[in-house]
């Protein structure tokens, strides 16, 4: 059972880190869109930023609920 708890904790950390990476990538695209006055890049950046935030929320709220499946 300890292994499962450790695995869920690690999975939560990995999912949160992936979400943060996508969010940072979105901010970079957003800033490039504003710098070059490119509406398509701004739109893509906002979408990536929101998707990264959603993945972070999954990593922080939903993934830890997996530890309760066997408990």
N, C-alpha and C positions, 0 to 999 in steps of 0.2 A: 504494500500500500504506500510505503514511503517513496518508492520509485515513481509511482503514478503521480503523487503530489509534486515531486520534484520535476517531473516531465511537464506537468501542466504549468508550473511556475516558469519553467524555461520557455515553453511555447508562448505564454503570455508576454514574456520579455521580447521574444523574437518578433511576434506579430506587432507589438507596439513599436519596435525599432523599424520595421518595414513601413508602417504607417507614417512614422516621423520622416523617413527617407522620401516617401512619396510627397508628403507635405512640403518638405524643403525643395524638392524638385519643382513642385507647383509654384512656390514663391519665386524661384529663379525664372521660370517661364513667365510668370506674371510681370516681374520686373523687366525682363527682356521685351515683353509686349508694350509696356509703357515707354521704354527707352526708344524703341523703334517705331512707335505709334502703329502697332500691328494688332488689330482687334482679334484676329484668330488666335494669336499667341496669348493674349490676355484671357480670352475665353478658356483656352486649354489650361492655363495656369490656375484659374479659379476652380475649374473642374478637378484638377489634380490636388489642389489644396483641400477641397472639401472631401475628396475621396480619402486622402491621407488622414484627415480628422476622423472620418468614419472608421477607418481601420484601427486607429489608435483607440477609439471607444470600444471597438470589439475586443481588442487586446486587453483593455483594462477592466471591462465589465462582463463580457460574455465568456471569454476563455476561462477565467477562474471558476465559473460555475461548473466546469467539467470535473473539478475535483470532488464535487458532491455526488457524482454519479455512482461511485462505488462506496461512498461513506455512509 
